[in-house]
Amino acid sequence: MNKTIAEARALVLAMRDELARLASDQMQIVLCPPFIAIPEVAALVKETPIRVGAQNMFWEVKGAFTGEIAPPMLNEVCDYVIIGHSERRQYFSETDAAVNQKARAALAHHLTPIVCVGENLQQNEAGQTAAVVSAQVRAAFQDIPRDQAARIVIAYEPVWAIGTGRAASGAGANAVIGLTIRGTLAELYDEATAQAIRVQYGGSVTPKNVAEFFAQPEIDGALVGGASLVAADFIAICRAALK
């Protein structure tokens, strides 16, 4: 919950040209502003390879769901939507079942879901990371066929590392993504599908530590939080991805 429309406009203008130069078939760049700023941001990047996403979405197409945003409201201006972010789960009691409903609705309306999974500090310290993350992946992909599953992006965001400055190690995140997330996907579908699905790391990603994550073979990108609010920092992270 950051940036007014005017602030979002200023931020995008400060980094648009450089991000457009960096974006390519090898690296997709997606900006996910608050709902109210999405049309403005979409207009600013319309003639560039930069894509736009939303931070959340409801699964119903329309109806008496005051305050919610439906898939058809988004796919006019967005290509992506973040689903099941840890803050949605923590503060708004979003369940694994709700994440699945949203993911299926996004796919049905030509939106690419960025599905977030990850364990909290208590679960991590209790050695439950693999069990928790695997269960979240299984729930998110329930009733999603193989050809649709490959369209989903997963973001592994250990809750204990979000906004705390305590990023996971590159090797640790790589192990969870490779063994647990891709391992679960291979059980649900097959090895080829597990490898085809893009899996990102998110959790206190900064210009100083991002190279450690991008160097890992199982990590396909980053879901950037606070650092995306500073033009120079986000540009630096995108430059690091190309290396």
C-alpha positions in Angstrom: 0.0 0.0 0.0 2.4 2.6 -1.3 2.3 5.5 -3.8 -0.5 7.8 -4.8 -1.4 8.1 -8.4 0.9 11.1 -8.8 3.7 9.3 -6.9 3.3 6.2 -9.0 3.5 8.3 -12.2 6.7 10.0 -11.0 8.3 6.7 -10.1 7.5 5.0 -13.4 8.7 8.0 -15.4 12.0 8.0 -13.4 12.7 4.4 -14.5 10.6 3.7 -17.6 13.2 4.4 -20.3 15.9 2.3 -18.7 13.5 -0.6 -17.8 12.2 -0.5 -21.4 15.8 -0.9 -22.6 16.5 -3.8 -20.3 13.3 -5.7 -20.9 13.6 -8.4 -23.5 12.5 -12.0 -24.4 15.1 -13.1 -21.8 13.8 -10.9 -19.0 10.3 -9.7 -18.4 9.7 -6.7 -16.2 6.3 -6.3 -14.6 5.1 -3.4 -12.5 2.3 -4.0 -10.0 1.0 -0.7 -8.6 -2.1 -0.3 -6.3 -5.4 -0.7 -8.1 -6.1 3.0 -8.4 -2.8 3.7 -10.2 -3.0 0.8 -12.6 -4.6 2.7 -15.5 -2.1 5.5 -15.2 0.9 3.1 -15.1 -0.5 1.1 -18.0 -0.8 4.2 -20.1 2.8 5.2 -19.3 4.3 1.9 -20.4 1.9 1.1 -23.2 4.4 1.5 -26.0 7.2 -0.4 -24.2 7.9 -4.0 -23.4 7.2 -3.4 -19.7 4.1 -5.3 -18.5 1.6 -4.4 -15.7 0.1 -6.5 -13.0 -2.3 -6.1 -10.1 -1.6 -6.9 -6.4 -4.7 -8.9 -5.8 -8.0 -10.0 -7.4 -11.3 -11.6 -6.5 -12.5 -14.7 -8.3 -16.0 -13.8 -9.2 -16.7 -12.1 -12.6 -19.2 -9.6 -11.1 -21.7 -9.3 -8.3 -22.4 -7.8 -4.8 -18.8 -8.1 -3.5 -18.3 -4.5 -2.5 -14.7 -3.4 -2.6 -13.4 -6.3 -4.6 -11.9 -6.2 -8.1 -13.0 -8.8 -10.7 -10.8 -10.4 -13.4 -12.5 -8.7 -16.4 -11.8 -5.3 -14.7 -8.1 -6.2 -14.7 -7.4 -7.9 -18.1 -8.2 -4.6 -19.9 -5.1 -3.1 -18.4 -3.1 -5.9 -16.9 -1.2 -9.1 -17.9 -0.4 -10.4 -14.5 -1.9 -10.5 -11.0 -0.2 -11.4 -7.7 -2.2 -14.0 -5.8 -1.8 -15.2 -2.2 0.8 -12.8 -1.1 1.8 -13.5 2.5 0.3 -10.2 3.7 -3.0 -11.2 2.2 -2.8 -14.5 4.0 -1.6 -12.9 7.3 -3.8 -9.8 7.5 -6.9 -10.8 5.5 -7.1 -14.5 6.3 -6.7 -15.6 2.7 -6.8 -19.4 2.6 -5.1 -21.9 0.3 -8.6 -22.6 -1.2 -9.1 -18.9 -2.0 -5.7 -18.8 -3.6 -6.7 -21.7 -5.9 -10.0 -20.0 -6.8 -8.2 -16.8 -7.7 -5.6 -18.6 -9.7 -8.2 -20.5 -11.7 -10.2 -17.3 -12.3 -7.1 -15.5 -13.5 -6.2 -18.2 -16.0 -9.8 -18.2 -17.3 -9.6 -14.5 -18.0 -6.2 -14.5 -19.7 -4.2 -13.2 -16.7 -0.9 -14.7 -15.6 -1.1 -15.5 -11.9 2.0 -14.9 -9.7 1.2 -17.3 -6.9 3.0 -16.7 -3.6 4.0 -19.4 -1.2 6.2 -19.5 1.8 6.6 -20.4 5.5 6.6 -18.1 8.5 9.4 -17.9 11.1 7.8 -20.3 13.5 7.4 -22.9 10.8 10.9 -22.3 9.5 12.5 -22.8 12.9 10.4 -25.9 13.5 11.7 -27.5 10.4 8.3 -27.4 8.6 9.4 -25.4 5.5 9.1 -28.3 3.1 5.7 -29.5 4.4 4.2 -26.0 4.5 5.4 -24.9 1.1 4.5 -28.2 -0.6 1.0 -28.1 0.9 0.6 -24.5 -0.4 1.7 -25.5 -3.9 -0.6 -28.5 -4.0 -3.6 -26.4 -2.9 -2.8 -23.6 -5.4 -2.6 -26.0 -8.4 -5.7 -28.1 -7.5 -7.9 -28.8 -10.5 -5.5 -26.9 -12.8 -4.6 -29.0 -15.9 -1.1 -29.4 -17.1 -1.4 -27.0 -20.1 -2.7 -24.3 -17.8 -0.2 -24.9 -15.0 2.7 -24.0 -17.2 1.3 -20.4 -17.4 1.5 -19.8 -13.7 4.5 -18.1 -12.0 5.4 -19.0 -8.5 7.0 -16.7 -6.0 8.7 -18.3 -3.0 8.6 -15.6 -0.3 9.6 -16.9 3.2 7.4 -14.7 5.4 10.2 -14.2 7.9 12.3 -12.5 5.3 9.7 -10.0 4.0 10.3 -6.4 5.1 12.6 -7.5 7.8 15.9 -7.2 6.1 16.5 -10.9 6.8 16.7 -12.3 3.3 17.1 -16.1 3.0 20.4 -17.3 1.6 20.7 -17.9 -2.1 21.5 -21.6 -1.5 18.6 -22.0 1.0 16.1 -20.4 -1.4 17.4 -22.5 -4.2 17.0 -25.7 -2.2 13.4 -24.9 -1.3 12.6 -24.0 -4.9 14.3 -27.0 -6.4 13.5 -29.7 -4.0 10.2 -28.7 -2.6 8.4 -26.5 -5.2 9.7 -28.1 -8.3 9.6 -31.5 -6.7 5.9 -31.0 -5.8 5.1 -29.8 -9.3 6.8 -32.9 -10.8 4.6 -35.1 -8.6 1.5 -33.2 -9.6 2.3 -33.1 -13.3 5.8 -34.2 -14.6 9.4 -33.1 -14.6 9.1 -31.1 -17.8 6.2 -29.1 -16.5 8.0 -28.5 -13.2 11.0 -27.1 -15.1 8.8 -25.0 -17.4 7.1 -23.1 -14.6 8.9 -20.0 -13.6 9.7 -19.7 -9.9 10.9 -16.5 -8.4 12.4 -15.5 -5.0 10.8 -12.7 -3.0 11.8 -11.5 0.5 13.9 -8.4 1.2 15.5 -8.4 -2.3 17.9 -5.5 -2.7 20.6 -4.5 -5.2 23.2 -5.7 -2.7 21.9 -9.3 -2.3 20.0 -10.0 -5.5 23.0 -11.3 -7.5 23.3 -14.2 -4.9 19.7 -15.2 -5.8 20.0 -14.7 -9.6 23.1 -16.9 -9.6 21.1 -19.9 -8.3 20.0 -22.4 -11.0 16.5 -22.9 -9.7 15.6 -19.2 -9.3 14.1 -17.6 -12.4 13.6 -14.1 -11.1 12.6 -11.9 -8.2 9.4 -10.6 -6.7 10.7 -7.2 -5.5 9.0 -5.4 -2.6 10.4 -2.3 -0.9 13.3 -1.9 -3.4 10.8 -1.4 -6.2 9.7 1.9 -4.6 13.1 3.4 -5.4 13.8 3.9 -9.1 17.6 3.5 -8.8 17.3 0.3 -6.7 14.8 -1.4 -9.0 16.8 -0.5 -12.1 19.9 -2.0 -10.4 18.1 -5.2 -9.6 16.9 -5.5 -13.2 20.4 -4.9 -14.5 21.7 -7.6 -12.2 19.2 -10.1 -13.7 20.8 -9.7 -17.1 24.2 -10.6 -15.7 
